[in-house]
Amino acid sequence: MHPAVEAFFDLQTNTVSYVVKEPNGRSCAIIDSVLDFDHSSGRTGTSSADRIIAWIQDHNLNVDWILESHVHADHLSAAPYLQEKLGGKIGIGRHITTVQTTFGKVFNEGTEFQRDGSQFDALFDDGDSLHIGQMRADVLHTPGHTPACLTYVIGDAAFVGDTLFMPDFGTARCDFPGGSSQQLFQSIQRILALPDETRIFVGHDYKAPGRDDFAWETTVGEQKALNIHVASGRSIEEFVAMRDKRDASLAMPRLILPSLQVNMRAGHMPEPDAEGDVYLKLPINKL
């Protein structure tokens, strides 16, 4: 099965969102959408999501699923907005509950914030499958970047979120709470065990030095041969040492604090106060 894939690149966050469509039908899924957010003003926008909506409507498609590969730390999800406009069910990995427990404490959310994943329509375990029309998608639990990371394998396409990047950029960081470079290496081996011709669609691209254009599609075979962090022959010990050293030098993502508060709620903002105003928290010395 060779699903049709349309990519939407958001330059502000270097995020790639995808619409994946069954090859002989009108059903589709949206993966890793973006809600525009201006950190300086605290204002949201929908231009990135509206591009996806327009494309889907222009092609007369039906949205079955709005999928998240994980709780993103670098952009806000537009899942509720897309669901309101297009329908579909919002899904994520069952280990979202671990993320909610961790960051519920970081943001002092109190007992009113549910930590059971109930904000989402579906929670997926490793080995689960779902259908996009007549097209089957299989779920791999691929933790390491976060505890809840998933890879969606749909025919000859694998949507890996932040687990792998393009071969010349390497792999995702593992220093967020609950992250693990050892787990990431093991998760990547599961992805690299797929057939070499499997298309890999990455969640971000930062245009590695020496490359002129942004890119987001590669293959398992290319990753095995060329990935600068995990190409064939790299041991888990070498990878862990490299990844941990590199992560220690990285700053936190610019939008991590608003992103986590929103994305652990399936893209919903915190409940408004009595006047109807919404606020995000700024914890001090927590990350």
C-alpha positions in Angstrom: 0.0 0.0 0.0 1.3 3.4 -1.0 -0.6 6.2 0.7 -0.6 9.7 -0.7 1.2 12.1 1.6 1.0 15.9 1.5 3.4 17.9 3.7 2.9 21.3 5.2 6.0 23.0 6.6 5.7 25.7 9.3 8.8 27.9 9.1 8.2 29.5 12.5 8.7 26.2 14.3 10.4 24.1 11.6 7.5 21.6 12.0 6.2 19.4 9.3 2.5 18.5 9.4 1.1 15.8 7.2 -2.1 14.8 5.5 -2.0 11.1 4.7 -4.7 9.8 2.3 -5.8 6.3 1.3 -4.7 5.7 -2.3 -8.1 4.8 -3.7 -10.5 6.7 -1.5 -11.3 10.0 0.1 -10.4 9.3 3.8 -7.4 10.9 5.3 -5.6 11.6 8.6 -3.8 14.7 9.8 -0.5 14.2 11.7 1.1 16.8 14.0 -0.7 20.0 13.2 0.4 23.5 14.3 -1.5 26.3 16.0 0.3 29.6 15.4 1.4 31.3 18.6 3.2 34.6 19.1 5.2 34.3 22.3 5.7 38.0 22.7 2.1 38.9 22.6 0.5 35.7 23.7 -1.8 35.7 20.6 -2.8 32.6 18.7 -3.5 32.2 15.0 -4.8 29.6 12.6 -3.0 30.3 9.3 -1.0 27.1 9.4 -4.1 25.0 10.2 -6.1 26.9 7.6 -3.7 25.8 4.9 -4.4 22.2 5.8 -8.2 22.8 5.9 -8.1 24.4 2.5 -6.2 21.6 0.9 -8.5 18.9 2.4 -11.6 20.8 1.3 -10.1 21.4 -2.2 -9.6 17.7 -2.6 -13.0 16.8 -1.1 -11.5 14.5 1.6 -13.0 13.2 4.8 -10.9 13.4 8.0 -11.0 10.2 10.0 -8.2 11.0 12.5 -6.1 13.9 13.8 -3.0 12.2 15.2 -0.2 13.3 17.5 3.1 11.6 17.5 3.8 12.9 21.0 3.3 15.9 23.3 5.3 18.5 21.4 7.5 20.9 23.2 8.2 23.3 20.3 4.7 24.1 18.9 1.1 24.2 20.0 -1.3 21.6 18.4 -4.2 22.8 16.3 -6.1 19.5 16.8 -9.3 21.0 18.5 -9.6 23.7 15.8 -9.2 21.1 13.0 -11.7 18.8 14.6 -14.2 21.6 14.9 -13.8 22.4 11.2 -13.3 19.0 9.7 -14.3 16.3 12.2 -12.2 13.2 13.0 -11.0 11.7 16.3 -7.9 13.0 18.1 -5.4 10.2 19.0 -2.1 9.9 20.9 -0.1 7.2 22.7 -1.4 5.8 26.0 1.8 7.0 27.8 0.4 10.5 27.6 -0.7 9.8 31.1 3.0 9.7 32.2 3.6 13.1 30.5 0.4 14.5 32.1 1.5 13.3 35.6 5.0 14.8 35.2 4.0 18.2 33.8 0.8 18.4 35.9 3.3 18.8 38.8 5.6 21.2 36.9 2.7 23.5 36.2 1.0 22.9 39.5 -2.3 22.0 37.8 -4.1 20.8 40.8 -6.8 18.0 41.0 -9.0 19.6 38.3 -6.5 18.6 35.6 -7.2 15.0 34.6 -4.1 12.9 34.2 -5.9 9.9 32.5 -5.6 11.0 28.9 -9.4 11.6 28.7 -8.8 14.9 26.8 -8.1 12.7 23.7 -10.6 10.6 21.8 -8.3 7.6 21.6 -5.1 6.3 23.3 -2.9 3.9 21.4 -0.8 1.1 22.8 2.2 -0.5 21.0 0.9 -2.9 18.4 -2.5 -1.2 18.1 -3.9 -0.5 14.6 -6.5 2.0 13.3 -8.1 2.6 10.0 -8.1 5.6 7.7 -10.9 4.6 5.4 -9.8 1.2 4.1 -6.2 1.9 4.9 -4.6 0.3 8.0 -2.2 2.2 10.3 0.0 0.3 12.8 1.3 1.9 16.0 4.8 1.5 17.3 5.6 2.9 20.7 9.0 4.6 20.2 9.9 6.4 23.4 13.2 8.2 24.2 12.5 11.8 23.1 9.4 11.6 25.4 7.7 8.6 27.1 4.7 8.9 24.9 6.3 9.0 21.4 4.6 7.0 18.7 5.5 6.0 15.1 2.6 5.5 12.8 3.3 3.0 10.0 0.8 3.4 7.2 1.6 1.1 4.3 5.0 2.0 3.0 5.2 5.2 5.0 6.3 5.7 8.6 5.6 9.0 10.4 8.3 9.1 13.1 7.6 12.4 14.8 10.8 13.7 16.6 12.5 10.3 16.9 14.6 10.6 13.7 15.4 13.6 11.6 16.9 13.7 8.1 20.1 11.7 7.9 22.3 14.7 7.8 20.8 16.1 11.0 20.5 12.9 13.1 18.2 12.3 16.0 16.0 13.9 18.6 17.1 15.2 22.0 16.4 13.1 25.0 16.8 15.5 28.0 13.2 16.4 28.7 11.7 14.9 31.8 11.0 11.2 31.1 13.4 11.2 28.1 16.1 8.5 27.6 18.9 8.3 25.1 19.1 4.5 25.7 15.4 4.2 25.0 15.7 6.4 21.9 18.4 4.2 20.4 16.3 1.1 21.0 13.2 2.8 19.5 15.2 3.8 16.4 16.3 0.2 15.9 12.6 -0.8 15.7 12.1 1.8 13.0 15.2 0.7 11.1 14.0 -2.9 11.2 11.2 -1.9 8.7 11.9 -2.6 5.0 14.6 -0.5 3.5 12.2 1.1 1.0 9.9 2.3 3.7 9.4 6.1 3.4 10.2 8.0 6.6 8.5 11.3 7.2 10.1 13.4 9.9 8.5 15.8 12.3 10.9 18.7 11.9 13.7 19.9 9.7 16.4 22.5 10.6 18.3 22.4 7.3 21.6 20.9 8.2 24.8 22.8 7.4 25.6 22.5 3.7 22.1 21.8 2.6 20.2 24.5 0.7 16.6 23.4 1.1 14.3 22.0 3.8 13.5 18.3 3.5 11.3 15.9 5.4 11.2 12.6 3.4 13.8 9.9 3.5 13.8 6.1 3.7 14.8 3.4 6.2 17.7 2.4 3.8 19.0 6.0 3.7 18.8 6.3 7.5 20.7 3.0 8.0 23.4 4.1 5.6 23.7 7.8 6.2 22.2 9.0 9.5 25.1 10.9 11.3 24.0 9.6 14.7 22.8 6.0 14.1 24.1 4.7 10.8 24.9 1.0 10.8 27.7 0.1 13.2 27.1 2.7 15.9 26.8 1.0 19.2 24.3 2.0 21.9 27.1 3.0 24.2 28.5 5.4 21.5 25.1 6.8 20.8 24.2 7.4 24.4 27.5 9.2 25.1 27.1 11.4 22.0 23.4 12.1 22.6 23.8 13.0 26.3 26.8 15.2 25.7 25.0 17.1 22.9 21.8 17.5 24.9 23.7 19.0 27.8 24.6 21.9 25.4 21.1 22.6 24.1 18.8 25.4 25.3 15.1 24.7 26.0 12.8 25.1 23.0 11.4 28.7 22.8 7.8 27.6 23.1 8.2 24.7 25.5 6.2 26.3 28.4 3.1 27.2 26.4 3.3 24.1 24.2 3.4 21.6 27.1 0.5 23.2 28.9 -1.7 23.1 25.8 -0.6 19.9 24.2 -1.0 17.7 27.3 -4.7 18.9 27.0 -5.0 17.6 23.4 -4.5 21.1 22.1 -7.0 22.8 24.4 -6.2 25.9 26.4 -6.5 25.8 30.2 -9.9 26.5 31.6 -10.8 30.3 31.5 -11.3 32.2 34.7 -14.5 33.7 35.9 -14.2 36.6 33.5 -13.6 34.2 30.6 -9.8 35.0 30.3 -7.3 32.3 29.6 -3.8 32.2 31.2 -0.7 30.1 30.8 1.7 29.6 33.6 5.4 30.5 33.7 7.1 28.1 36.3 10.4 29.4 37.6 13.4 27.1 37.7 11.4 24.0 36.9 13.1 22.9 33.6 
